[in-house]
Amino acid sequence: MDGGLITTVCIGIGLLASTLGVVGILRFPDVYTRLHAETKLTTFGSIFLCLAIIVHVLSKYLAGGDGQYVVLGVHTLVALAALAFTNAIGAHAISRAAHRAGIKPEGVIDRLSEVKQK
């Protein structure tokens, strides 16, 4: 399989997931469901976009042996790891702050309020 085809497929999946995350932000009713859609889908989309970069870098490195592609691949891996952790932590912090501010979730069970009442 060609590296260009794999790169194109990964970019397509990443863009589709990121687009669905944006649609989730616009369509979902409250801050919690919007955060869920945004965090899950943009993380998934970012992973595939980073995979596209890594596949492209590997194909270029294997074809020419240029060391600058290795640096780009390592930087992409570091960015991917940071993104995976910071998206989840950021979404948790925002949702916790929203709950403390008194914003209640719509249409779902609020387990945090149930725990606080005990």
C-alpha positions as CSV (number, residue, x, y, z in Angstrom):
1,M,0.0,0.0,0.0
2,D,1.3,3.4,-0.9
3,G,2.2,5.9,1.9
4,G,0.4,8.7,0.0
5,L,-2.9,6.7,0.1
6,I,-2.6,5.9,3.8
7,T,-1.8,9.6,4.5
8,T,-4.8,10.7,2.5
9,V,-7.1,8.2,4.3
10,C,-5.8,9.3,7.7
11,I,-6.3,13.0,6.8
12,G,-9.8,12.2,5.6
13,I,-10.7,10.4,8.8
14,G,-9.2,13.1,10.9
15,L,-11.0,15.9,9.1
16,L,-14.3,14.0,9.3
17,A,-14.0,13.4,13.0
18,S,-13.0,17.0,13.7
19,T,-16.0,18.2,11.6
20,L,-18.3,16.0,13.6
21,G,-16.9,17.4,16.8
22,V,-17.7,20.9,15.6
23,V,-21.2,19.8,14.7
24,G,-21.6,18.3,18.2
25,I,-20.6,21.7,19.7
26,L,-23.2,23.4,17.6
27,R,-26.0,20.9,18.0
28,F,-25.8,19.5,21.6
29,P,-27.9,21.1,24.3
30,D,-25.6,21.8,27.2
31,V,-22.0,22.3,28.2
32,Y,-21.4,18.7,29.2
33,T,-22.6,17.0,26.0
34,R,-20.8,19.7,24.0
35,L,-17.6,19.0,25.9
36,H,-18.0,15.3,25.4
37,A,-18.4,15.7,21.6
38,E,-15.6,18.2,21.3
39,T,-13.2,16.2,23.4
40,K,-13.8,12.8,22.0
41,L,-14.0,13.7,18.3
42,T,-11.3,16.3,18.2
43,T,-8.9,14.0,20.0
44,F,-9.8,11.2,17.6
45,G,-9.4,13.5,14.6
46,S,-6.1,14.9,15.9
47,I,-4.7,11.3,16.4
48,F,-5.5,10.5,12.8
49,L,-4.0,13.8,11.5
50,C,-0.9,13.1,13.5
51,L,-0.8,9.5,12.1
52,A,-1.0,11.0,8.6
53,I,2.1,13.2,9.4
54,I,3.9,10.2,10.8
55,V,3.2,8.0,7.8
56,H,4.2,10.8,5.5
57,V,7.4,11.3,7.5
58,L,8.2,7.6,7.4
59,S,7.7,7.4,3.7
60,K,9.9,10.4,3.0
61,Y,12.6,9.1,5.4
62,L,12.6,5.7,3.9
63,A,12.7,7.1,0.4
64,G,15.5,9.7,1.0
65,G,17.0,9.1,4.4
66,D,16.8,12.7,5.4
67,G,17.1,13.3,9.1
68,Q,14.8,16.3,9.3
69,Y,11.9,14.0,8.8
70,V,12.8,12.0,11.9
71,V,12.7,15.3,14.0
72,L,9.3,16.1,12.5
73,G,8.1,12.6,13.4
74,V,9.3,12.9,17.0
75,H,7.8,16.3,17.4
76,T,4.5,15.0,16.1
77,L,4.6,12.1,18.6
78,V,5.3,14.5,21.5
79,A,2.5,16.7,20.4
80,L,0.1,13.8,20.1
81,A,0.9,12.6,23.6
82,A,0.4,16.1,25.0
83,L,-2.8,16.5,23.1
84,A,-4.2,13.2,24.4
85,F,-3.6,14.1,28.0
86,T,-4.5,17.8,27.9
87,N,-7.8,17.4,26.0
88,A,-9.1,15.0,28.6
89,I,-7.8,17.0,31.6
90,G,-9.1,20.2,30.2
91,A,-12.6,18.9,29.5
92,H,-12.7,17.5,33.0
93,A,-11.7,20.8,34.5
94,I,-14.2,22.7,32.4
95,S,-17.1,20.4,33.2
96,R,-16.2,20.4,36.9
97,A,-16.1,24.2,37.0
98,A,-19.5,24.3,35.2
99,H,-21.0,22.0,37.7
100,R,-19.6,24.0,40.6
101,A,-21.1,27.1,38.9
102,G,-24.5,25.5,39.1
103,I,-25.0,24.5,35.5
104,K,-27.0,21.3,35.6
105,P,-26.9,18.7,32.8
106,E,-30.0,18.3,30.7
107,G,-31.6,15.0,30.0
108,V,-29.0,12.9,31.9
109,I,-28.6,11.7,35.4
110,D,-26.4,13.9,37.6
111,R,-24.4,11.4,39.6
112,L,-22.1,14.1,41.0
113,S,-25.1,15.8,42.7
114,E,-26.3,12.5,44.0
115,V,-22.9,11.8,45.6
116,K,-22.7,15.2,47.1
117,Q,-26.1,14.8,48.8
118,K,-25.0,11.6,50.6
